[in-house]
């Protein structure tokens, strides 16, 4: 999980990326969620199961996901 201001309102959002096991050889699905604090409660603002490569999609290089950062309002996933 990382925190940073994504929409320029000076209030940090949270970005969470987690694995969803498939139980198949196709690797784990990864879901990214962007959360925003609304009325003192974290709420899912956006989510996607297609934005981050699966755990087996790195080929001979192995798992393609390494880390996530937020800089200048941009989410970067390595």
C-alpha positions as CSV (number, residue, x, y, z in Angstrom):
1,X,0.0,0.0,0.0
2,X,1.2,3.5,-0.8
3,X,-0.3,6.9,-0.1
4,X,-0.1,10.1,-2.1
5,X,-2.2,12.9,-3.5
6,X,-3.6,11.8,-6.8
7,X,-6.3,14.4,-7.5
8,X,-4.5,17.6,-6.3
9,X,-6.7,18.3,-3.3
10,X,-3.7,18.0,-0.9
11,X,-5.4,15.0,0.8
12,X,-3.6,11.7,0.2
13,X,-5.4,8.8,-1.4
14,X,-4.3,5.1,-0.8
15,X,-3.4,2.7,-3.6
16,X,-3.5,-1.0,-2.8
17,X,-2.5,-3.9,-5.1
18,X,-3.2,-7.4,-3.9
19,X,-3.3,-10.9,-5.3
20,X,-6.4,-12.9,-6.0
21,X,-5.4,-16.6,-6.3
22,X,-7.0,-18.4,-9.3
23,X,-5.8,-21.9,-8.4
24,X,-4.8,-22.3,-12.0
25,X,-1.5,-22.3,-13.9
26,X,-2.4,-18.9,-15.3
27,X,-1.1,-17.1,-12.2
28,X,-2.7,-14.9,-9.6
29,X,-4.9,-12.0,-10.8
30,X,-3.9,-8.7,-9.4
31,X,-6.4,-6.0,-8.4
32,X,-5.5,-2.4,-7.9
33,X,-7.8,-0.2,-5.7
34,X,-7.6,3.5,-5.2
35,X,-9.2,4.6,-2.0
36,X,-10.3,8.1,-0.9
37,X,-11.3,9.2,2.6
38,X,-14.9,10.4,2.6
39,X,-16.5,11.3,5.9
40,X,-13.6,9.7,7.9
41,X,-14.1,6.4,6.1
42,X,-11.9,4.9,3.3
43,X,-14.0,4.3,0.2
44,X,-13.0,2.5,-3.0
45,X,-12.9,5.3,-5.6
46,X,-11.6,3.1,-8.5
47,X,-10.5,-0.5,-9.0
48,X,-9.3,-2.7,-11.9
49,X,-8.3,-6.3,-12.3
50,X,-6.7,-5.6,-15.7
51,X,-4.2,-2.8,-15.0
52,X,-1.5,-4.9,-13.3
53,X,0.1,-8.0,-14.9
54,X,-0.7,-11.4,-13.4
55,X,2.0,-13.1,-11.4
56,X,3.0,-15.4,-14.3
57,X,3.0,-12.8,-17.1
58,X,6.7,-11.8,-16.8
59,X,7.9,-14.8,-18.9
60,X,11.5,-15.8,-18.2
61,X,12.0,-12.7,-16.0
62,X,9.6,-14.1,-13.4
63,X,6.9,-12.1,-11.6
64,X,6.6,-8.7,-13.3
65,X,5.3,-6.8,-10.3
66,X,7.9,-5.3,-8.0
67,X,6.6,-2.1,-6.4
68,X,4.2,0.8,-6.5
69,X,4.9,4.5,-6.0
70,X,3.0,7.8,-6.3
71,X,4.9,10.9,-7.6
72,X,3.4,14.1,-8.9
73,X,-0.1,12.7,-8.8
74,X,0.8,9.6,-10.9
75,X,0.7,6.0,-9.8
76,X,3.7,4.0,-11.1
77,X,3.8,0.3,-10.8
78,X,7.1,-1.5,-11.5
